[in-house]
Amino acid sequence: MSCKLKIIILALFSFFGSFQLLGQNKDVISINTISTGRSIEKSVVYTMDENYDLEEIIHLPDTAFKAYRYEDLPEGTSYFWIKVEFENLEDDLAPMILGTSKFDSITAYYKNELGFWEKQYAGRELLNSNRKHTFDANNYIYFEINGHSRAWVYLKIKNSFKITYQYSPLPITVFHFDYFQEYENAQKAFTYFFLGAILLMTLYNLILFLQLRTRIYLYYVLNNLGIFLFVLSQRGGLTRAFFDNMQNHEYILLVLGNLAFVFYVLFCKEILQFSKLRPKWNRVLNIILISYPFLLVFVWVDPMIAASIGGVIAISVYTWILVATFQAASRGQTEAKFFLFGNLFYYFGIIISILQSSNIFPTEILGLSAINYVEIGTIIQLTLFSLTLGYRINIMQEEIAKKELEQKNMLEKEEHKRIKLIEEKNIELEKKVLERTMDIASKNKQLRSAIQEKEILLKEIHHRVKNNLQLTSSLLNLQSKQVKDENTKMALKEGQARIKSMSLVHQKLYQSESLSEIPFEEYLEQLTANIKHSSNFDGKEIEIKIHADKTLAIDQAIPLGIICNELITNSFKYAFEGKENGLIEINFVTDDENAEFTYKDNGVGLKDKDPERTNSLGLNLVQMLSRQLHGELQIESNGGLSFQIKFPLQTNNN
């Protein structure tokens, strides 16, 4: 939201202030002069050679280093070394903190009290679980300087890309450890107060929104939530919660800042009645709001351009809103006065924050940092906005009370007429309902009787068809026992199996609640069990996997059941010759209009790889029944045998 304004002004200060950095030389930094915190970017030197190790860097001459300027670093990924010299003039050991908001990876080296090199890690790529200081997203290095001594601190740095749109820029800065702890604790307390205050105002206005169902309260709540999440993310909380490191920290801030800005504009439009009083401005703001989602997406493509465009838009919109608020307040609109003062306090906090971040004002004024003044301005702004909404509630309540009184008088006059008319209509309606209920009850009784008779008749038909088919199967079984020729006996058994598959369909229909379709997966499981029971496996283990996701109408279940019978029987007889085990997979899937039946085994496949040239009764029967289903048959014999039939699905209405 306000951060875009801050970005642009900071960029201008950085541009003009960069000329002051030219020609700066390194200094020995006396830590005894640092009671709080101090930027040391002008006192550090660096070299771009990434191949040096620590021992080589230590022995490099001073001429190998040059004055450090962040603007001089190359674009893209770069590696370099930074060194800075500190001096402790006191007797006691001095604990210090070195901090910065830049760089992807930092490896810091310094000598401890015993004279051994210590190593620490920081940077945006460092895992959040390894961060020692978790209050914000900046990088902090702890080091110590012995009394009456000088010491070098070396930083090996990786920088993948320059982020110059930081919301909380921290140059290379050194803090006394005691001050840093006090400062961090004070900032935590202030942040908890800030977030708690925003959360209370948000919950209060959320309750009002749920009661009144007015958009303006929803926009206020969403604006507060955007600010709450923005500050929580600025302190590193959101990034630590959802990401492993701080690489995405600035992107999250940019997105949340823009989202808060969107809800702020929607809130302002409602408060100032742009659609009614300023229709041209309202159309322009609508176009901006519609285009804003594309800007948010563009954050991940080119954040610098997104930040620049967003900053220009934000400054323009803020100016319009201030002008409109001032005009409304000048006309005596009370709620606009609260709104105007709220915006002024907020902008005042932003200006102080920018001047502090640009080193024009001290980094602390009355013990408060730049971000604290933004937070104070935001709290005052949101409080006055809440008072604006409270004033609006009073006006709404007065208007509602007036309308309620008028409506009450009108309702009392019409109530007597309505009661008499309702009584007459009720008597007439009760009479008609009674007559209609008796008529419907009589017809329902007749329908139930007719349906029961038809169900009994259909069940009896299926039962008799099943019995006749079983009788035919038994006759074929007796006949097969009289026949001595093995081919004839085999043909009779195959015919018997086909009749059993049809009989099983009618059995399922007789047992099913529906008389027009059967549960096909249950049918396939019983069919395969019957065939498996009557087959000789010679000790082989054949696994059968079946999946069918729909019931199937009788006209399609019978031919498809015969096809399954032929394919399973064929697999049991021929597919697993020379194998100790095998696998058969049957799948039947459908959509609203079509069905797909797939049968696979992992047997030896067809001897003749061309299915069209295979002269088999079973295969011919499969092809004939596939045509009866109006289906397309595909046969593949590669590492087993596969049949696929796609056909239009018949519904109960067909």
C-alpha positions in Angstrom: 0.0 0.0 0.0 2.1 2.9 1.3 5.2 1.0 0.5 5.1 2.0 -3.2 5.4 5.7 -2.2 8.2 4.8 0.1 10.0 2.9 -2.7 10.0 5.7 -5.2 11.2 8.4 -2.7 13.8 6.0 -1.4 15.0 5.5 -5.0 15.4 9.2 -5.5 17.4 9.6 -2.2 19.5 6.6 -3.2 20.2 8.1 -6.6 21.5 11.4 -5.3 23.1 10.0 -2.3 25.1 7.5 -4.3 27.4 10.2 -5.5 28.6 10.7 -1.9 29.9 7.2 -1.8 32.5 7.7 -4.6 36.0 8.0 -3.4 35.3 6.6 0.1 38.2 4.7 1.6 38.0 1.9 4.2 38.3 2.9 7.9 39.2 1.1 11.1 35.9 1.0 13.0 36.2 1.7 16.7 33.4 -0.3 18.3 33.6 1.9 21.4 31.9 4.7 19.6 29.0 2.5 18.7 26.4 2.7 21.5 23.4 1.8 19.3 23.9 0.9 15.7 25.9 2.3 12.8 26.0 1.8 9.0 29.5 0.8 7.9 29.0 0.4 4.2 31.4 3.3 3.5 34.1 1.6 5.6 34.2 -1.9 4.0 36.2 -3.1 1.0 35.7 -6.0 -1.3 37.2 -8.1 -4.1 35.2 -10.0 -6.8 37.5 -13.1 -7.1 35.4 -16.0 -5.9 38.2 -18.6 -6.0 40.0 -17.4 -2.9 39.7 -19.3 0.3 40.1 -17.8 3.7 43.9 -18.2 4.0 44.4 -16.5 0.6 42.0 -13.7 1.4 43.8 -13.0 4.7 47.2 -12.5 2.9 45.9 -10.4 0.0 47.4 -6.9 -0.1 45.1 -3.9 0.4 45.5 -3.0 -3.2 43.5 -6.1 -4.2 40.4 -4.6 -2.5 38.4 -1.6 -3.5 35.7 0.6 -1.8 32.4 -1.3 -1.6 29.3 0.1 -3.4 26.3 -2.2 -3.8 25.4 -0.4 -7.0 28.7 -1.5 -8.6 27.9 -5.2 -8.1 27.2 -7.0 -11.5 23.7 -8.1 -12.4 23.0 -11.8 -12.1 24.8 -14.3 -9.8 28.1 -13.0 -8.4 30.5 -14.1 -5.7 32.8 -11.8 -3.8 34.7 -11.2 -0.5 34.1 -8.3 1.9 36.4 -7.4 4.8 36.1 -4.8 7.5 38.5 -4.0 10.4 37.2 -3.3 13.9 39.1 -1.9 17.0 38.3 -2.4 20.7 40.0 0.3 22.9 38.4 -1.0 26.1 39.7 -3.8 28.4 36.6 -6.0 28.2 35.6 -8.4 25.4 33.0 -6.7 23.1 30.1 -8.8 21.7 28.8 -7.3 18.4 26.2 -7.9 15.8 26.7 -7.3 12.0 23.5 -7.1 10.1 22.3 -6.5 6.5 19.1 -7.0 4.5 20.9 -8.0 1.3 22.6 -11.1 -0.2 21.5 -14.7 -0.8 24.4 -16.4 1.0 26.9 -15.1 3.6 29.7 -17.0 5.2 31.3 -14.9 8.0 34.8 -15.5 9.5 36.2 -13.9 12.7 38.7 -14.9 15.4 37.3 -15.9 18.8 38.7 -15.1 22.2 41.2 -18.0 21.9 42.5 -16.8 18.5 40.7 -19.5 16.5 38.6 -18.7 13.4 34.9 -19.0 13.9 32.4 -19.5 11.0 28.8 -18.4 10.8 26.2 -18.5 8.0 23.4 -16.0 7.0 21.6 -14.9 3.8 18.3 -15.3 2.1 19.2 -18.9 1.2 19.9 -20.0 4.8 17.2 -22.4 6.1 14.9 -20.7 8.5 15.5 -23.5 11.0 19.2 -22.4 11.2 18.5 -18.7 11.8 19.5 -17.6 15.3 17.6 -14.3 15.1 14.0 -14.8 13.9 12.4 -11.4 14.6 12.7 -10.2 11.0 14.0 -11.2 7.6 17.4 -9.5 7.8 20.7 -11.3 8.1 22.7 -11.1 11.4 26.2 -12.3 12.3 27.5 -12.4 15.9 31.2 -11.7 16.5 33.5 -10.7 19.4 36.5 -8.4 19.7 39.1 -8.9 22.4 40.0 -5.9 24.6 42.7 -3.6 23.3 42.9 -5.3 19.9 42.0 -5.0 16.3 40.3 -7.8 14.3 39.1 -8.4 10.8 35.7 -9.8 9.9 35.6 -11.5 6.5 32.4 -12.2 4.6 32.2 -14.5 1.6 29.1 -13.5 -0.3 26.9 -14.9 -3.0 24.4 -12.5 -4.6 22.0 -13.9 -7.3 20.1 -10.7 -8.0 19.8 -7.2 -6.7 16.6 -6.4 -4.8 16.4 -2.6 -4.7 12.7 -2.5 -3.8 13.2 -3.6 -0.2 10.5 -2.5 2.3 12.9 -2.5 5.2 16.4 -1.8 3.8 19.3 -2.4 6.2 22.7 -1.5 4.9 25.8 -3.3 6.3 25.4 -2.2 9.9 27.1 -3.0 13.2 25.3 -3.1 16.5 26.5 -3.5 20.1 25.0 -6.8 21.2 23.4 -5.4 24.4 21.7 -2.6 22.4 20.6 -5.1 19.7 18.9 -7.3 22.3 17.1 -4.3 23.9 16.1 -3.0 20.5 14.8 -6.4 19.3 12.7 -6.9 22.5 11.3 -3.4 22.2 10.4 -4.0 18.5 8.8 -7.3 19.3 6.6 -5.7 22.0 5.7 -2.8 19.7 4.8 -5.3 16.9 2.7 -7.4 19.2 0.8 -4.3 20.3 0.3 -3.2 16.7 -0.9 -6.6 15.5 -3.2 -6.9 18.5 -4.7 -3.5 17.9 -5.4 -4.2 14.3 -6.8 -7.6 15.1 -9.2 -6.2 17.7 -10.5 -3.5 15.2 -10.8 -6.2 12.5 -12.8 -8.5 14.7 -15.1 -5.7 15.9 -15.8 -4.6 12.3 -16.2 -8.2 11.1 -19.0 -8.6 13.7 -20.6 -5.4 12.3 -20.3 -6.7 8.8 -22.0 -10.0 9.8 -24.8 -8.0 11.4 -25.3 -5.3 8.8 -24.1 -7.1 5.6 -22.7 -3.8 4.2 -19.8 -3.9 1.8 -18.0 -1.0 3.4 -17.3 -3.1 6.5 -16.1 -6.0 4.5 -13.6 -3.8 2.6 -12.4 -2.3 6.0 -11.9 -5.8 7.4 -10.1 -7.0 4.3 -7.9 -3.9 4.3 -7.0 -4.5 8.0 -6.2 -8.2 7.2 -4.0 -7.1 4.4 -2.1 -4.7 6.6 -1.9 -7.4 9.4 -0.5 -10.0 7.0 1.9 -7.4 5.5 3.4 -6.5 8.9 3.5 -10.1 10.0 5.3 -11.0 6.8 7.6 -7.9 7.1 8.8 -9.3 10.4 9.4 -12.6 8.7 6.6 -14.5 10.2 4.7 -15.6 7.1 7.9 -16.4 5.2 9.1 -18.6 8.0 5.7 -20.3 8.2 5.3 -21.2 4.6 8.8 -21.3 3.1 12.1 -22.9 4.0 14.1 -19.7 3.6 13.8 -16.0 2.9 14.2 -16.1 -0.9 10.5 -15.2 -1.5 10.3 -12.6 1.3 10.2 -9.5 -0.9 7.8 -11.0 -3.4 5.3 -11.8 -0.6 5.6 -8.2 0.8 5.0 -6.8 -2.7 1.9 -8.9 -3.2 0.4 -8.3 0.2 1.1 -4.5 -0.1 -0.7 -4.4 -3.4 -3.7 -6.5 -2.0 -4.0 -4.1 1.0 -4.0 -1.2 -1.4 -6.8 -2.7 -3.5 -9.1 -3.1 -0.4 -8.1 0.4 0.8 -9.3 1.9 -2.6 -12.6 -0.1 -2.4 -13.1 1.2 1.1 -12.4 4.8 0.1 -14.8 4.5 -2.9 -17.6 3.5 -0.5 -16.8 6.1 2.2 -16.6 9.0 -0.3 -19.5 7.7 -2.6 -17.4 7.9 -5.7 -20.0 6.1 -7.8 -22.6 8.7 -7.0 -20.6 12.0 -6.5 -17.6 11.4 -8.8 -18.6 8.9 -11.6 -15.6 9.7 -13.8 -13.1 9.1 -11.0 -15.0 6.0 -10.1 -14.7 4.6 -13.6 -10.9 5.3 -13.6 -10.5 3.5 -10.2 -12.6 0.6 -11.5 -10.2 0.2 -14.5 -7.2 0.3 -12.1 -8.8 -2.3 -9.8 -9.6 -4.6 -12.7 -6.1 -4.4 -14.0 -4.5 -4.9 -10.6 -4.6 -8.8 -10.6 -2.3 -8.7 -13.7 0.1 -6.5 -11.8 0.2 -9.0 -8.9 0.9 -11.8 -11.3 3.7 -9.7 -12.9 5.4 -9.4 -9.5 6.8 -12.9 -10.1 7.9 -12.0 -13.6 9.7 -8.7 -13.1 9.3 -7.4 -9.5 11.1 -4.1 -10.3 8.7 -3.1 -13.0 5.7 -4.2 -11.0 6.9 -2.1 -8.0 7.5 0.9 -10.2 4.1 0.7 -12.0 2.4 0.0 -8.7 4.2 3.0 -7.0 3.1 5.5 -9.7 -0.5 4.2 -9.6 -0.5 4.3 -5.8 0.7 8.0 -5.6 -1.9 9.0 -8.2 -4.7 7.3 -6.4 -3.6 8.6 -3.0 -3.6 12.1 -4.4 -7.2 11.7 -5.8 -8.4 10.3 -2.5 -6.9 13.1 -0.5 -8.4 15.8 -2.8 -11.8 14.1 -2.7 -11.7 13.7 1.1 -10.7 17.4 1.6 -13.6 18.5 -0.7 -16.1 16.3 1.2 -14.8 17.6 4.6 -15.1 21.2 3.3 -18.8 20.6 2.5 -19.3 19.7 6.1 -19.5 15.9 5.7 -18.6 14.8 9.3 -17.5 11.3 8.4 -15.2 12.7 5.7 -13.4 14.7 8.4 -12.5 11.6 10.4 -11.4 10.0 7.2 -9.2 13.0 6.2 -7.4 13.1 9.6 -6.8 9.4 9.4 -5.1 9.7 6.0 -3.0 12.6 7.1 -1.7 10.8 10.2 -0.9 7.8 8.0 1.0 9.9 5.4 2.8 11.8 8.1 4.1 8.4 9.5 5.2 7.4 5.9 7.1 10.7 5.4 9.0 10.3 8.7 9.7 6.7 7.9 11.1 7.6 4.4 13.3 10.4 5.9 14.7 8.1 8.5 15.4 5.3 6.0 17.2 7.8 3.8 19.4 8.9 6.8 18.0 12.5 6.5 16.4 12.0 10.0 18.1 9.9 12.7 17.3 6.2 12.6 15.5 6.6 15.9 13.3 9.5 17.0 12.0 9.3 20.5 13.1 5.7 20.6 11.0 4.8 17.5 12.4 3.4 14.2 11.1 4.1 10.7 8.8 1.1 10.6 7.4 2.1 14.0 6.2 5.5 12.7 4.5 3.7 9.8 2.8 1.4 12.2 1.7 4.3 14.5 0.3 6.2 11.5 -1.5 3.1 10.4 -3.0 2.5 13.9 -4.3 6.1 14.1 -5.5 5.9 10.5 -7.5 2.7 11.1 -8.8 4.0 14.4 -10.2 7.1 12.7 -11.5 5.0 9.8 -13.3 2.9 12.5 -14.8 6.1 14.0 -15.9 7.0 10.4 -17.8 3.7 10.2 -19.2 4.3 13.7 -20.6 7.7 12.7 -22.1 6.0 9.6 -23.8 3.4 11.8 -25.5 6.2 13.8 -26.8 7.8 10.6 -28.0 4.4 9.3 -29.7 3.6 12.6 -31.6 7.0 12.6 -32.7 6.4 9.0 -33.7 2.8 9.8 -35.7 3.9 12.9 -37.6 6.5 10.8 -38.4 4.0 8.1 -39.4 1.4 10.7 -41.9 3.8 12.2 -43.4 4.6 8.8 -43.6 1.0 7.9 -45.1 0.1 11.3 -48.0 2.6 10.7 -48.6 1.3 7.2 -48.5 -2.3 8.3 -51.0 -1.8 11.1 -53.5 -0.4 8.6 -53.0 -3.3 6.2 -52.8 -6.0 8.8 -56.6 -6.2 9.5 -57.4 -6.5 5.8 -54.7 -9.1 5.4 -55.9 -11.2 8.3 -59.4 -11.4 7.1 -58.4 -12.2 3.5 -56.0 -14.9 4.8 -58.7 -16.5 6.9 -61.0 -16.7 3.9 -58.3 -18.1 1.7 -57.3 -20.7 4.3 -60.7 -22.1 4.6 -61.0 -22.4 0.8 -57.5 -23.8 0.5 -58.0 -26.4 3.2 -61.1 -27.7 1.4 -59.2 -28.0 -1.9 -56.2 -29.6 -0.3 -58.4 -32.2 1.4 -60.2 -33.1 -1.9 -56.8 -33.2 -3.8 -55.2 -35.3 -1.0 -58.0 -37.9 -1.2 -57.7 -38.1 -5.0 -53.9 -38.5 -4.9 -54.1 -41.2 -2.2 -56.6 -43.2 -4.3 -54.4 -42.9 -7.4 -51.3 -43.8 -5.5 -53.0 -46.9 -4.2 -53.9 -48.0 -7.7 -50.4 -47.3 -9.0 -48.7 -49.2 -6.2 -51.0 -52.2 -6.9 -50.2 -52.1 -10.6 -46.4 -51.8 -10.0 -46.4 -54.7 -7.6 -48.2 -56.9 -10.1 -45.7 -56.0 -12.9 -42.7 -56.6 -10.6 -44.0 -60.0 -9.6 -44.7 -60.8 -13.2 -41.2 -59.8 -14.4 -39.5 -61.6 -11.5 -41.5 -64.7 -12.4 -40.5 -64.4 -16.1 -36.8 -64.0 -15.3 -37.1 -66.9 -12.8 -38.6 -69.2 -15.5 -36.2 -68.1 -18.1 -33.3 -68.9 -15.7 -34.9 -72.3 -14.9 -35.3 -73.1 -18.6 -31.8 -72.1 -19.4 -30.5 -74.3 -16.5 -32.6 -77.2 -17.8 -31.1 -76.7 -21.2 -27.6 -76.6 -19.6 -28.4 -79.9 -17.7 -29.6 -81.6 -20.9 -26.4 -80.5 -22.7 -24.4 -81.9 -19.7 -26.3 -85.3 -19.9 -25.7 -85.3 -23.7 -22.0 -84.7 -23.2 -21.8 -87.7 -21.0 -23.3 -89.9 -23.8 -20.8 -88.6 -26.4 -17.5 -90.2 -26.7 -15.9 -88.0 -29.3 -13.8 -85.4 -27.4 -14.3 -82.6 -29.9 -18.1 -83.0 -29.7 -18.0 -83.3 -25.9 -15.9 -80.1 -25.8 -18.4 -78.2 -28.1 -21.3 -79.3 -25.9 -19.5 -78.1 -22.7 -18.7 -74.7 -24.4 -22.4 -74.4 -25.4 -23.3 -75.3 -21.8 -21.0 -72.5 -20.5 -22.6 -70.0 -22.8 -26.1 -70.9 -21.6 -24.9 -70.6 -18.0 -23.6 -67.1 -18.6 -27.1 -66.1 -20.0 -28.8 -67.9 -17.1 -26.7 -66.0 -14.6 -28.0 -62.7 -16.1 -31.6 -63.7 -15.5 -30.7 -64.9 -12.0 -29.1 -61.5 -11.1 -32.2 -59.7 -12.5 -34.5 -62.0 -10.4 -32.4 -61.2 -7.3 -31.9 -57.5 -8.0 -34.3 -54.7 -6.9 -34.1 -53.3 -10.5 -35.7 -55.5 -13.1 -34.0 -53.9 -16.1 -30.3 -53.9 -15.2 -27.8 -55.9 -13.2 -24.7 -55.0 -11.1 -22.1 -56.0 -13.7 -19.1 -56.3 -11.4 -21.0 -58.8 -9.2 -22.1 -60.7 -12.3 -18.5 -60.9 -13.6 -17.2 -62.1 -10.2 -19.7 -64.9 -10.1 -19.2 -65.8 -13.8 -15.4 -66.1 -13.4 -15.8 -68.1 -10.2 -18.1 -70.6 -12.1 -15.6 -70.9 -14.9 -12.6 -71.2 -12.6 -14.4 -73.9 -10.5 -15.1 -76.0 -13.6 -11.6 -75.6 -15.1 -8.5 -77.7 -14.6 -5.5 -75.6 -13.6 -3.0 -78.4 -13.0 -1.9 -76.6 -9.8 -1.6 -73.2 -11.5 -2.4 -70.0 -9.7 -4.5 -67.7 -11.8 -5.3 -64.2 -10.3 -8.4 -62.4 -11.7 -8.8 -58.7 -11.1 -12.3 -57.2 -11.9 -13.4 -53.6 -11.9 -16.8 -52.5 -13.2 -18.2 -49.0 -12.3 -21.8 -49.4 -13.5 -24.9 -51.6 -13.7 -25.7 -52.8 -17.2 -29.0 -53.2 -19.1 -30.1 -56.8 -19.9 -29.9 -56.3 -23.7 -26.2 -55.5 -23.3 -25.4 -57.7 -20.3 -26.2 -61.0 -22.1 -23.9 -60.5 -25.2 -21.2 -59.0 -23.0 -21.5 -61.9 -20.6 -21.1 -64.4 -23.4 -18.0 -62.5 -24.6 -16.5 -62.7 -21.1 -17.3 -66.4 -21.0 -15.5 -67.0 -24.3 -12.5 -64.9 -23.3 -12.1 -66.3 -19.8 -12.5 -69.9 -21.0 -10.0 -69.3 -23.8 -7.5 -67.9 -21.3 -7.9 -70.9 -18.9 -7.5 -73.4 -21.8 -4.6 -71.9 -23.8 -3.1 -68.7 -22.3 -1.0 -70.1 -19.5 0.6 -73.2 -21.1 4.0 -73.7 -19.6 3.4 -71.1 -16.8 2.8 -71.7 -13.1 0.7 -68.6 -12.6 -1.1 -66.0 -14.5 -3.1 -62.8 -14.3 -6.4 -61.8 -15.9 -7.7 -58.2 -15.8 -11.3 -57.2 -16.6 -12.3 -53.5 -16.6 -15.6 -52.0 -17.5 -15.9 -48.2 -17.4 -18.5 -45.8 -18.6 -19.4 -42.2 -19.0 -22.9 -40.7 -19.6 -23.2 -42.1 -23.2 -20.4 -44.7 -23.9 -18.9 -47.8 -22.4 -15.5 -49.4 -22.7 -14.8 -53.1 -21.9 -11.2 -54.2 -21.6 -10.0 -57.8 -21.2 -6.3 -58.6 -20.7 -4.2 -61.7 -19.8 -0.4 -62.1 -19.5 -0.4 -65.4 -21.3 1.3 -66.6 -24.4 -0.9 -64.6 -26.8 -2.2 -65.7 -30.2 -0.1 -68.1 -32.2 -1.1 -66.2 -35.3 -0.3 -62.5 -34.6 -2.9 -61.4 -37.2 -6.3 -61.8 -35.4 -8.2 -61.5 -38.7 -6.6 -64.8 -39.9 -7.4 -66.7 -36.7 -10.3 -69.2 -37.5 -11.8 -69.7 -34.1 -15.5 -70.2 -33.2 -14.9 -68.3 -29.9 -13.2 -65.4 -31.6 -15.8 -65.3 -34.3 -18.5 -65.3 -31.6 -16.7 -62.3 -29.9 -16.6 -60.4 -33.1 -20.3 -61.1 -33.9 -21.4 -60.1 -30.4 -19.3 -56.9 -30.6 -21.2 -55.9 -33.7 -24.5 -56.7 -32.0 -23.4 -54.2 -29.3 -22.6 -51.7 -32.1 -19.1 -51.6 -30.7 -15.6 -51.3 -32.0 -13.4 -54.3 -31.3 -9.6 -54.0 -31.0 -7.4 -57.1 -30.4 -3.7 -57.0 -29.5 -1.3 -59.9 -28.9 1.9 -58.6 -27.4 3.1 -60.1 -24.1 -0.3 -61.6 -23.6 -3.8 -61.1 -25.2 -5.9 -57.9 -25.0 -9.5 -57.3 -26.2 -11.0 -53.8 -26.1 -14.7 -53.1 -27.0 -16.1 -49.5 -27.1 -19.8 -49.3 -27.6 -22.7 -46.8 -26.9 -24.3 -47.3 -23.5 -28.0 -48.3 -23.4 -30.0 -46.5 -20.7 -33.1 -47.7 -18.8 -35.2 -45.6 -21.1 -34.1 -47.4 -24.3 
